């Protein structure tokens, strides 16, 4: 935990508490999933002569403008279902090229699949047998496709409970394409589809499709987590250590207006205009709850 105090005399300051804290979705962190990217065959179908991650990234970039038309809906559905929006983008890019690869009815795969996420409407047992919901580019459609993805991830979690969350996420993506019964091992989880989807998703993650948490809502949780509680500072906590260090540095007491004093007040009564919490996304989680570093920054206001 690092504390940086930027000093400048003659000005008023507002304290910003920056919690560099990424809460990874419950189904795994897409940025930690292994991938070899697109096959040469997939890349050639897009007019490229390359393969691998670079090819997947190139195709994702080609789909960026079309994808952005649906960004609001993608982010909304992702947040509702606790799925990384980049994963939804990866599937949309691979399945329908963000809609540009579909006919006027939103159909693809010779009419067998529907919508941005290409819901398989082929009757079971030869296909998914899904009945489409909503228009091909609607929120209702994205919700249905995301629910199907989650269903397959959960099936893979049950089938391979010793896998890491990231391995299960990749297995779920593969199952979205070919069914969980055809996912037999991680080594052969998928040599084409899931690797391509993951690589595309990772590109979209780096280009504006990542989930961020509500700053004001999460800040009190983080303050409580490090020991600044409504009833005072928790014994043995990080906050207690900070108070001890501050007291030693100040000759036995905590100075009014100091960082520790402000945080103690914020933890007791909640954040006000004096302290604003800004929660960022650092890409890694600790214990599935909070992680990253905590920094302090004072910014000038006129």
C-alpha positions as CSV (number, residue, x, y, z in Angstrom):
1,X,0.0,0.0,0.0
2,X,1.6,3.2,-1.2
3,X,0.8,6.7,-0.1
4,X,1.8,9.7,-2.3
5,X,1.4,13.2,-0.9
6,X,1.7,15.9,-3.5
7,X,2.3,19.2,-1.7
8,X,1.8,22.7,-3.0
9,X,1.3,25.8,-0.8
10,X,-1.1,28.6,-1.4
11,X,-3.9,26.5,-2.9
12,X,-6.9,24.6,-1.7
13,X,-7.1,20.9,-2.4
14,X,-9.8,18.2,-2.7
15,X,-8.8,14.7,-1.6
16,X,-9.4,12.0,-4.1
17,X,-9.3,8.4,-2.8
18,X,-8.2,6.2,-5.7
19,X,-8.9,2.6,-5.2
20,X,-7.2,0.8,-8.1
21,X,-9.5,-2.2,-7.6
22,X,-10.8,-4.6,-10.3
23,X,-13.5,-7.0,-9.3
24,X,-13.1,-9.9,-11.6
25,X,-16.4,-11.4,-12.9
26,X,-17.4,-14.6,-11.1
27,X,-16.7,-16.6,-14.3
28,X,-13.0,-15.8,-14.5
29,X,-10.7,-13.0,-15.8
30,X,-10.6,-13.0,-19.6
31,X,-7.2,-11.3,-19.6
32,X,-5.8,-14.3,-17.8
33,X,-7.1,-16.9,-20.3
34,X,-4.5,-18.6,-22.4
35,X,-5.0,-18.2,-26.2
36,X,-3.2,-18.9,-29.4
37,X,-5.6,-16.8,-31.4
38,X,-7.3,-17.4,-34.8
39,X,-6.4,-20.2,-37.2
40,X,-5.0,-19.4,-40.6
41,X,-8.2,-20.6,-42.2
42,X,-10.3,-18.1,-40.1
43,X,-7.8,-15.3,-40.9
44,X,-7.9,-16.0,-44.6
45,X,-11.7,-15.9,-44.6
46,X,-11.3,-12.3,-43.5
47,X,-8.8,-11.6,-46.2
48,X,-5.7,-11.8,-44.1
49,X,-2.6,-13.9,-44.5
50,X,-1.6,-14.0,-40.8
51,X,-2.8,-16.2,-38.0
52,X,-2.7,-16.3,-34.2
53,X,-3.4,-13.6,-31.7
54,X,-2.4,-10.8,-34.2
55,X,-5.0,-12.1,-36.7
56,X,-7.7,-12.1,-34.0
57,X,-6.8,-8.6,-32.9
58,X,-6.9,-7.4,-36.5
59,X,-10.4,-8.9,-37.0
60,X,-11.6,-7.4,-33.7
61,X,-10.3,-4.0,-34.8
62,X,-12.2,-4.3,-38.1
63,X,-15.4,-4.9,-36.1
64,X,-14.9,-2.1,-33.7
65,X,-17.1,0.5,-35.5
66,X,-20.0,-1.9,-35.9
67,X,-19.6,-3.2,-32.3
68,X,-19.8,0.3,-30.9
69,X,-23.3,0.7,-32.2
70,X,-24.3,-1.9,-29.6
71,X,-22.0,-0.8,-26.8
72,X,-24.7,0.5,-24.5
73,X,-26.7,-2.7,-24.7
74,X,-23.6,-4.9,-24.3
75,X,-22.4,-3.1,-21.2
76,X,-26.0,-3.2,-19.7
77,X,-26.4,-6.9,-20.3
78,X,-22.9,-7.7,-19.1
79,X,-23.4,-5.8,-15.9
80,X,-26.8,-7.5,-15.2
81,X,-25.3,-10.9,-15.7
82,X,-21.9,-10.3,-14.1
83,X,-20.2,-11.3,-17.4
84,X,-17.2,-9.4,-18.7
85,X,-18.5,-7.3,-21.7
86,X,-15.4,-8.1,-23.6
87,X,-16.4,-11.8,-23.6
88,X,-19.7,-10.9,-25.2
89,X,-17.9,-8.8,-27.8
90,X,-15.5,-11.6,-28.6
91,X,-18.4,-13.9,-29.4
92,X,-20.3,-11.3,-31.4
93,X,-17.1,-10.5,-33.4
94,X,-16.5,-14.2,-34.2
95,X,-20.1,-15.2,-34.8
96,X,-21.5,-12.3,-36.8
97,X,-18.8,-9.8,-37.3
98,X,-20.8,-7.4,-35.1
99,X,-23.8,-7.9,-37.4
100,X,-22.1,-7.1,-40.7
101,X,-22.0,-10.8,-41.6
102,X,-25.7,-11.4,-41.3
103,X,-28.5,-11.2,-43.8
104,X,-31.3,-8.6,-43.6
105,X,-33.2,-10.9,-41.2
106,X,-30.3,-11.2,-38.8
107,X,-29.6,-14.8,-39.9
108,X,-26.2,-16.5,-40.4
109,X,-24.8,-20.0,-40.9
110,X,-27.1,-20.6,-43.9
111,X,-30.1,-19.5,-41.9
112,X,-29.4,-21.9,-39.0
113,X,-28.4,-19.2,-36.4
114,X,-30.0,-15.9,-35.3
115,X,-28.7,-12.5,-34.2
116,X,-25.5,-10.9,-33.1
117,X,-24.5,-13.8,-30.9
118,X,-25.9,-16.4,-33.4
119,X,-28.4,-18.3,-31.3
120,X,-28.5,-21.9,-32.8
121,X,-32.1,-22.4,-33.9
122,X,-31.6,-25.8,-35.5
123,X,-33.9,-28.3,-33.9
124,X,-32.3,-30.7,-31.3
125,X,-30.6,-33.0,-31.2
126,X,-28.6,-31.9,-34.3
127,X,-28.6,-28.2,-33.0
128,X,-29.3,-26.0,-30.0
129,X,-33.0,-25.8,-30.7
130,X,-33.3,-22.3,-29.2
131,X,-36.3,-20.1,-29.9
132,X,-35.0,-16.6,-30.6
133,X,-36.1,-13.8,-28.3
134,X,-36.3,-10.2,-29.5
135,X,-34.9,-8.6,-32.6
136,X,-31.6,-9.8,-33.9
137,X,-29.7,-6.8,-32.5
138,X,-31.8,-6.2,-29.4
139,X,-31.1,-6.2,-25.7
140,X,-33.4,-9.2,-25.4
141,X,-31.3,-11.1,-27.9
142,X,-28.1,-10.3,-26.1
143,X,-29.6,-11.3,-22.8
144,X,-30.6,-14.7,-24.3
145,X,-27.2,-15.3,-25.8
146,X,-25.5,-14.3,-22.6
147,X,-27.7,-16.7,-20.5
148,X,-26.8,-19.5,-22.9
149,X,-23.1,-18.7,-22.5
150,X,-23.4,-18.7,-18.7
151,X,-25.3,-22.0,-18.8
152,X,-22.4,-23.6,-20.7
153,X,-19.8,-22.1,-18.4
154,X,-21.6,-23.6,-15.4
155,X,-21.8,-27.0,-17.1
156,X,-18.1,-26.9,-17.7
157,X,-17.5,-25.9,-14.1
158,X,-19.4,-28.9,-12.9
159,X,-17.8,-31.2,-15.4
160,X,-14.3,-30.0,-14.7
161,X,-14.3,-28.7,-11.2
162,X,-10.5,-29.0,-10.8
163,X,-9.9,-26.5,-13.6
164,X,-9.2,-22.9,-12.8
165,X,-11.9,-20.3,-13.4
166,X,-10.1,-19.1,-16.5
167,X,-9.9,-22.6,-17.9
168,X,-13.6,-23.1,-17.2
169,X,-14.3,-19.8,-18.9
170,X,-12.5,-20.9,-22.0
171,X,-14.2,-24.3,-21.9
172,X,-17.6,-22.6,-21.6
173,X,-16.8,-20.5,-24.7
174,X,-15.9,-23.6,-26.6
175,X,-19.1,-25.3,-25.4
176,X,-21.1,-22.3,-26.6
177,X,-20.0,-23.2,-30.1
178,X,-20.1,-27.0,-30.0
179,X,-21.8,-28.2,-26.8
180,X,-20.4,-29.2,-23.4
181,X,-20.5,-32.9,-24.3
182,X,-17.8,-32.3,-26.9
183,X,-15.4,-30.6,-24.4
184,X,-13.3,-33.6,-23.2
185,X,-10.1,-32.1,-21.9
186,X,-8.4,-28.7,-21.5
187,X,-5.6,-29.6,-23.8
188,X,-8.1,-30.2,-26.6
189,X,-10.7,-27.7,-25.3
190,X,-10.8,-26.1,-28.7
191,X,-8.1,-25.4,-31.2
192,X,-9.9,-22.8,-33.2
193,X,-13.1,-21.2,-31.9
194,X,-12.4,-20.5,-28.3
195,X,-8.8,-19.4,-28.9
196,X,-10.1,-16.9,-31.5
197,X,-12.9,-15.6,-29.3
198,X,-10.6,-15.2,-26.3
199,X,-8.1,-13.2,-28.3
200,X,-10.7,-11.0,-29.8
201,X,-12.3,-10.5,-26.3
202,X,-8.9,-9.5,-24.9
203,X,-8.6,-6.8,-27.7
204,X,-12.0,-5.4,-26.9
205,X,-11.1,-5.4,-23.2
206,X,-8.2,-3.1,-23.9
207,X,-10.4,-0.9,-26.1
208,X,-13.2,0.3,-24.0
209,X,-15.2,-2.9,-23.1
210,X,-14.4,-3.6,-19.5
211,X,-16.7,-3.4,-16.5
212,X,-16.2,-0.7,-13.9
213,X,-17.8,-0.5,-10.5
214,X,-19.7,2.3,-8.9
215,X,-17.2,4.4,-7.1
216,X,-19.4,6.0,-4.4
217,X,-21.1,2.7,-3.7
218,X,-17.9,0.6,-3.4
219,X,-15.7,3.1,-1.5
220,X,-17.4,2.6,1.9
221,X,-17.0,-1.2,1.4
222,X,-13.3,-0.8,0.7
223,X,-12.8,1.6,3.7
224,X,-14.5,-1.0,5.9
225,X,-12.4,-3.7,4.4
226,X,-9.2,-2.0,5.5
227,X,-10.6,-1.3,9.0
228,X,-12.2,2.2,8.9
229,X,-15.5,1.2,10.2
230,X,-18.6,3.0,11.5
231,X,-17.8,2.0,15.1
232,X,-14.2,3.1,14.9
233,X,-10.9,1.6,13.7
234,X,-10.8,-2.2,13.8
235,X,-8.1,-3.7,15.9
236,X,-5.3,-5.4,14.0
237,X,-6.4,-4.0,10.7
238,X,-4.5,-2.0,8.0
239,X,-6.3,1.1,9.4
240,X,-5.0,0.4,12.9
241,X,-1.4,0.1,11.5
242,X,-1.9,3.4,9.7
243,X,-3.1,5.1,12.8
244,X,-0.2,3.8,14.9
245,X,2.3,5.0,12.3
246,X,0.6,8.4,12.1
247,X,0.6,8.7,15.9
248,X,4.3,7.8,16.1
249,X,5.2,10.3,13.4
250,X,3.1,13.0,15.1
251,X,4.5,12.5,18.6
252,X,1.7,10.4,20.0
253,X,-1.5,11.7,18.5
254,X,-3.2,11.8,15.1
255,X,-3.4,15.3,13.7
256,X,-6.8,16.8,12.8
257,X,-7.1,17.0,9.0
258,X,-4.5,14.3,8.4
259,X,-5.2,11.4,6.0
260,X,-5.9,9.0,8.8
261,X,-8.3,11.4,10.5
262,X,-10.2,12.0,7.2
263,X,-10.5,8.3,6.5
264,X,-11.6,7.6,10.0
265,X,-14.4,10.2,9.6
266,X,-15.3,8.8,6.1
267,X,-15.5,5.3,7.5
268,X,-17.7,6.5,10.4
269,X,-20.2,8.7,8.6
270,X,-19.7,7.9,4.9
271,X,-18.0,9.9,2.1
272,X,-19.0,13.5,1.4
273,X,-17.9,16.2,-0.9
274,X,-14.6,16.3,1.0
275,X,-13.7,12.8,-0.1
276,X,-14.6,11.4,-3.4
277,X,-14.0,7.7,-4.2
278,X,-13.0,6.8,-7.7
279,X,-12.8,3.1,-8.5
280,X,-10.6,2.0,-11.4
281,X,-10.0,-1.3,-13.1
282,X,-6.6,-2.8,-12.6
283,X,-7.2,-6.2,-14.2
284,X,-6.5,-8.5,-11.3
285,X,-8.6,-9.4,-8.3
286,X,-7.5,-10.6,-4.8
287,X,-9.7,-13.3,-3.4
288,X,-12.4,-12.4,-5.9
289,X,-13.2,-9.3,-3.9
290,X,-10.7,-6.4,-3.9
291,X,-7.1,-6.1,-5.0
292,X,-4.6,-3.8,-6.6
293,X,-3.0,-0.9,-4.8
294,X,-4.3,2.1,-2.9
295,X,-2.9,5.5,-3.8
296,X,-3.5,8.9,-2.5
297,X,-3.7,12.0,-4.7
298,X,-4.4,15.6,-3.9
299,X,-5.7,17.7,-6.7
300,X,-6.0,21.4,-6.8
301,X,-9.3,23.2,-7.1
302,X,-9.7,26.9,-7.6
